[in-house]
Amino acid sequence: MTITTSAIKFAYWVPNVSGGLVVSNIEQRTDC
């Protein structure tokens, strides 16, 4: 459970620094 939460938070703060590229990829992946 901790790993999942960490992965989600990691994927959330990473895009914040990158510019939101990861978030777009995750959102698209979830939509698929």
MODELLER restraints for C-alpha pairs under 7 A, 6 or more apart:
rsr = mdl.restraints
at = mdl.atoms
rsr.add(forms.Gaussian(group=physical.xy_distance, feature=features.Distance(at['CA:11:A'], at['CA:22:A']), mean=6.61, stdev=0.5))
rsr.add(forms.Gaussian(group=physical.xy_distance, feature=features.Distance(at['CA:12:A'], at['CA:23:A']), mean=6.61, stdev=0.5))
rsr.add(forms.Gaussian(group=physical.xy_distance, feature=features.Distance(at['CA:15:A'], at['CA:21:A']), mean=5.56, stdev=0.5))
rsr.add(forms.Gaussian(group=physical.xy_distance, feature=features.Distance(at['CA:15:A'], at['CA:22:A']), mean=4.89, stdev=0.5))
rsr.add(forms.Gaussian(group=physical.xy_distance, feature=features.Distance(at['CA:15:A'], at['CA:23:A']), mean=5.78, stdev=0.5))
